Each structure stands twice: as structure tokens, then as C-alpha cells.
Amino acid sequence: MKLVWAKEAEVDLDRLFNFLLEKSPNAAAKAMRAIYDNVDKLIEFPEIGPLIDDSGRREYYIPFAASAYVLRYYIVNDHVVIVRVWHGRESRK
């Protein structure tokens, strides 16, 4: 499997990093490290995240502090495509 980050997911990562950076550069670095260290599991076990609907999209939760980061992704051919990333306590409206 190969990992692909959609443009929206890259924008999400920048937004999440910059949000934490204002509060704590150390926390921002730890959060990004947690995300990047854990996406390797998606390459090895692409079906680890439960299906969220009949579109084939899945969600993978990465624990961080008292919550988690959520990666929404889908599998196409031999690619895991991460389409969005957000913090579990973040309002997504």
C-alpha cells in the first residue's frame, strides 16, 4: 500500500499544527509526530478504521492527550488516501 495525502488533509495538518504552535511549540511537535508515526499502521492494515458509510470512507483515530486526532480516508487500488484530519474535540460544522 502507498499513502497519499489529499490537499484538504495537508491543509488540515497545517491548521492543526498552527493552532497548537500558538499555545505550545512542544505540543505542536508532539501532535504531528503522533499523527505521522501512526499513519504507518494504515499502510500495513488499511482496513483498521471502521467504515463510516456506504461510500467506502473510513475513520482512523490516533489517541493524543485526553482526546484523539481523526483521519478520514478511503482505499483505492493499492493506495490509502487520507482526505481530512481533525481533532476529536474540534467542531466540524
Residue pairs with C-beta under 8 A, 6 or more apart in sequence:
1 42
1 43
1 44
1 46
1 75
1 78
1 79
1 80
2 43
2 78
2 79
2 80
3 39
3 42
3 43
3 79
3 80
3 82
4 79
4 80
4 81
4 82
5 13
5 82
6 81
6 82
6 83
6 84
8 83
8 84
9 71
9 82
9 83
9 84
9 85
12 84
12 85
12 86
13 32
13 35
13 85
16 31
16 69
16 85
16 86
16 87
17 28
17 31
17 32
18 28
20 27
20 28
20 31
21 28
30 64
31 64
31 69
34 62
34 63
34 64
34 69
35 62
35 69
35 71
35 85
38 60
38 62
39 71
39 82
41 48
41 60
42 48
42 49
42 60
42 71
42 73
42 80
42 82
43 80
46 75
46 80
47 58
47 75
48 60
49 58
49 59
49 60
49 61
49 71
49 73
50 58
50 59
51 57
51 58
52 58
52 59
52 72
55 74
56 74
56 75
57 72
57 73
57 74
57 83
58 72
58 73
58 74
58 75
59 70
59 71
59 72
59 73
60 70
60 71
60 73
61 68
61 69
61 70
61 71
61 88
62 68
62 69
62 70
62 71
64 87
67 87
67 88
67 89
68 87
68 88
69 85
69 86
69 87
69 88
70 84
70 85
70 86
70 87
70 88
71 82
71 84
71 85
72 82
72 83
72 84
72 85
73 80
73 81
73 82
73 83
74 80
74 81
74 83
75 81
86 92
